[in-house]
Amino acid sequence: MAEKNHINYINKHIGSQILKYRTKNSMTQAELAEKTDTTAKFISQLENGKTGIRIDTLIKYINALNISPNELFDGLFNNSHRLNTTLKNKIHELNDKQKDLVIDFINMIIKYDNIIN
C-alpha cells in the first residue's frame, strides 16, 4: 500500500506541475493536447493526479511547456530527502516513550489513509 501511495503522490506532483506551467504559459488543456498528441480529458486527469504518464509522453509535455525536467520534478526529490533527514534528526532527540507515541501516531495516519483510499 505504501508503494501505491508513493505513486499517487508522484502522479499528483507531476499533474500539479503541468497545470502550473500550462497556466503560466496561458495555454488551455485543448492547446496543450494538440501540441502533445493527447486529449484534453487526459490532461484533466493528469492535472488532477488521477492518472500517470509514460516517459515518452512526459517528454512531449516538457517540450510543449518549454520547461526543463528539473522544473517539472522540482520538490519531488529534494523535499523527500530533506524531510527524511529532518525526521531522523528529530526522532533521534526523542526519548523511548515519545518514540512510541510517534509510532502510534504514524500507524493511526496509515490506518486512516487506508480507510479513505
PyMOL commands that set and color helices and strands:
alter all, ss='L'
color gray80, all
select helices_A, chain A and resi 2-24+29-36+40-47+55-64+69-73+78-92+96-116
alter helices_A, ss='H'
color red, helices_A
deselect
rebuild
show_as cartoon
